[in-house]
Amino acid sequence: MKRIEAWIQSHLVPIVKKISDNFWFSIVADAVLYIVPFSMVSAIPSLWGIIRKFVPTLPDLTPLSTYSFGLIGLFVVFVIPFNALEKLGRKDRATIAGFTGIGAFLLCMHMKLAPATGLAKINMNYLGAPGMFTAIVVGLVVSLVYKLMAKFSFFGEDSPLPDFVKNWFDNIIAIIISLFIGWILVDICNLNVFTLVTMLMKPVTGFAQTIWGVMFITLLQNIFYFFGVSGWVFTPVTRTITQAAIAENTAAIAAGKQATNIYAYGFSRYTMIGGQACTLPLAFMMLFAKSRKNKLLGKATIIPSLFNINEPLFYGTVVNNPFMFIPIILISIITSGLSWIVMHFGFASINHVMFDMNFAPNAVSAFVMSGGDWRNVVLVCVNFMIAALIWYPFFKASDKFELGKEQAQLAKEGK
């Protein structure tokens, strides 16, 4: 166990840290975190929609979601170039870079003006989660152009022109190049950029929707968490995949079809009960621990655990604890695999309602995101019990070991 820990700490952790600190990865990660509030707003019409099932006369609040969560692709393509210029120390060009990202993104939609009205139709799906991958790609391309032009200026430092005027002209070339790239791809090469990006990402998104994919992703996140690397480092990848997936599920249900993307946003509600690695049962067990350390930690972390905040518990008793490694592996594989099987065979509903409230109790989230299916609540309860059965013997052994250490310390102190 110590050899595995040493190898991960010396080889894998530095790699993950290097990736997370990478300029390009970090601007995408920041962009994904920026849009979280807009996703959370969608929780209001989601809850309201359940109430409307019983009181149909209530007004429809869907536009709150359409113009918040439904526009996150547009928001992302602005934030990525904006973040890039902020990190490059060119705040004077950051806002214009973000606007350029929006322009290039809309250009890629290849909108055509209707001859009769002179108006163009926008595919709203492209502006939201389904367009997230394309928004990220476009945002990165615009960021690259601006990064290459970051030090370019038409004017010397001693120019008498005001800074904002110099900024207008200095951004022109970056704007033209960014839009020119989009124009070449869309108008000259006649490519559907959204379809192209989706096709290129298909191997990744396709694997994520398989049972092997959900088990691998869950296991990878939890193993890294065990060694002290928070699962947040995977958020730019997992959230992009799951938000696009639930948007597709929502559209399918609205069209009278079946939701098919099992690994959609909210799948973690079945594998992260009480937080990553299903630690809520462990929090309850710690309340009855024999060792003083675990009992105090249990009292301090039980309330946060009810709302899926488990960092204090995890770093206090799980991280690098050899007793806890095997249950981490088992819980990751069994809860994710079982959840996939149950949804795949129709014994519970696949998530299709956006409800971005990570701190809500898992049973509540499962009920709302499944469109009000009580079977999903049962699945959460089953996974809770499975996690409890797995945690119990290993926690007892760990607690006994911790108690022995405390007693030895007391004996050494002569108490």
Secondary structure in CASP SS format (residue, H / E / C, confidence):
PFRMAT SS
TARGET T0000
AUTHOR 0000-0000-0000
METHOD secondary structure of the structure
MODEL  1
M C 1.00
K H 1.00
R H 1.00
I H 1.00
E H 1.00
A H 1.00
W H 1.00
I H 1.00
Q H 1.00
S H 1.00
H H 1.00
L H 1.00
V H 1.00
P H 1.00
I H 1.00
V H 1.00
K H 1.00
K H 1.00
I H 1.00
S H 1.00
D H 1.00
N C 1.00
F H 1.00
W H 1.00
F H 1.00
S H 1.00
I H 1.00
V H 1.00
A H 1.00
D H 1.00
A H 1.00
V H 1.00
L H 1.00
Y H 1.00
I C 1.00
V H 1.00
P H 1.00
F H 1.00
S H 1.00
M H 1.00
V H 1.00
S C 1.00
A H 1.00
I H 1.00
P H 1.00
S H 1.00
L H 1.00
W H 1.00
G H 1.00
I H 1.00
I H 1.00
R H 1.00
K H 1.00
F H 1.00
V C 1.00
P C 1.00
T C 1.00
L C 1.00
P C 1.00
D C 1.00
L C 1.00
T H 1.00
P H 1.00
L H 1.00
S H 1.00
T H 1.00
Y C 1.00
S C 1.00
F H 1.00
G H 1.00
L H 1.00
I H 1.00
G H 1.00
L H 1.00
F H 1.00
V H 1.00
V H 1.00
F H 1.00
V H 1.00
I H 1.00
P H 1.00
F H 1.00
N H 1.00
A H 1.00
L H 1.00
E H 1.00
K H 1.00
L C 1.00
G C 1.00
R C 1.00
K H 1.00
D H 1.00
R H 1.00
A H 1.00
T H 1.00
I H 1.00
A H 1.00
G H 1.00
F H 1.00
T H 1.00
G H 1.00
I H 1.00
G H 1.00
A H 1.00
F H 1.00
L H 1.00
L H 1.00
C C 1.00
M C 1.00
H C 1.00
M C 1.00
K C 1.00
L E 1.00
A C 1.00
P C 1.00
A C 1.00
T C 1.00
G C 1.00
L C 1.00
A E 1.00
K C 1.00
I C 1.00
N C 1.00
M H 1.00
N H 1.00
Y H 1.00
L H 1.00
G C 1.00
A H 1.00
P H 1.00
G H 1.00
M H 1.00
F H 1.00
T H 1.00
A H 1.00
I H 1.00
V H 1.00
V H 1.00
G H 1.00
L H 1.00
V H 1.00
V H 1.00
S H 1.00
L H 1.00
V H 1.00
Y H 1.00
K H 1.00
L H 1.00
M C 1.00
A C 1.00
K C 1.00
F C 1.00
S C 1.00
F C 1.00
F C 1.00
G C 1.00
E C 1.00
D C 1.00
S C 1.00
P C 1.00
L C 1.00
P C 1.00
D H 1.00
F H 1.00
V H 1.00
K H 1.00
N H 1.00
W H 1.00
F H 1.00
D H 1.00
N C 1.00
I H 1.00
I H 1.00
A H 1.00
I H 1.00
I H 1.00
I H 1.00
S H 1.00
L H 1.00
F H 1.00
I H 1.00
G H 1.00
W H 1.00
I H 1.00
L H 1.00
V H 1.00
D H 1.00
I H 1.00
C C 1.00
N C 1.00
L C 1.00
N C 1.00
V H 1.00
F H 1.00
T H 1.00
L H 1.00
V H 1.00
T H 1.00
M H 1.00
L H 1.00
M H 1.00
K H 1.00
P H 1.00
V H 1.00
T H 1.00
G H 1.00
F H 1.00
A H 1.00
Q C 1.00
T C 1.00
I H 1.00
W H 1.00
G H 1.00
V H 1.00
M H 1.00
F H 1.00
I H 1.00
T H 1.00
L H 1.00
L H 1.00
Q H 1.00
N H 1.00
I H 1.00
F H 1.00
Y H 1.00
F H 1.00
F C 1.00
G C 1.00
V C 1.00
S C 1.00
G H 1.00
W H 1.00
V H 1.00
F H 1.00
T H 1.00
P H 1.00
V H 1.00
T H 1.00
R H 1.00
T H 1.00
I H 1.00
T H 1.00
Q H 1.00
A H 1.00
A H 1.00
I H 1.00
A H 1.00
E H 1.00
N H 1.00
T H 1.00
A H 1.00
A H 1.00
I H 1.00
A H 1.00
A C 1.00
G C 1.00
K C 1.00
Q C 1.00
A C 1.00
T C 1.00
N C 1.00
I C 1.00
Y C 1.00
A C 1.00
Y C 1.00
G C 1.00
F H 1.00
S H 1.00
R H 1.00
Y H 1.00
T C 1.00
M C 1.00
I C 1.00
G C 1.00
G C 1.00
Q C 1.00
A C 1.00
C C 1.00
T C 1.00
L H 1.00
P H 1.00
L H 1.00
A H 1.00
F H 1.00
M H 1.00
M H 1.00
L C 1.00
F C 1.00
A C 1.00
K C 1.00
S C 1.00
R H 1.00
K H 1.00
N H 1.00
K H 1.00
L H 1.00
L H 1.00
G H 1.00
K H 1.00
A H 1.00
T H 1.00
I H 1.00
I H 1.00
P H 1.00
S H 1.00
L H 1.00
F C 1.00
N C 1.00
I C 1.00
N C 1.00
E H 1.00
P H 1.00
L H 1.00
F H 1.00
Y H 1.00
G H 1.00
T H 1.00
V H 1.00
V C 1.00
N C 1.00
N C 1.00
P H 1.00
F H 1.00
M H 1.00
F H 1.00
I H 1.00
P H 1.00
I H 1.00
I H 1.00
L H 1.00
I H 1.00
S H 1.00
I H 1.00
I H 1.00
T H 1.00
S H 1.00
G H 1.00
L H 1.00
S H 1.00
W H 1.00
I H 1.00
V H 1.00
M H 1.00
H H 1.00
F C 1.00
G C 1.00
F C 1.00
A C 1.00
S C 1.00
I C 1.00
N C 1.00
H C 1.00
V C 1.00
M C 1.00
F C 1.00
D C 1.00
M C 1.00
N C 1.00
F C 1.00
A C 1.00
P C 1.00
N H 1.00
A H 1.00
V H 1.00
S H 1.00
A H 1.00
F H 1.00
V H 1.00
M H 1.00
S C 1.00
G C 1.00
G C 1.00
D C 1.00
W H 1.00
R H 1.00
N H 1.00
V H 1.00
V H 1.00
L H 1.00
V H 1.00
C H 1.00
V H 1.00
N H 1.00
F H 1.00
M H 1.00
I H 1.00
A H 1.00
A H 1.00
L H 1.00
I H 1.00
W H 1.00
Y H 1.00
P H 1.00
F H 1.00
F H 1.00
K H 1.00
A H 1.00
S H 1.00
D H 1.00
K H 1.00
F H 1.00
E H 1.00
L H 1.00
G H 1.00
K H 1.00
E H 1.00
Q H 1.00
A H 1.00
Q H 1.00
L H 1.00
A H 1.00
K H 1.00
E H 1.00
G C 1.00
K C 1.00
END
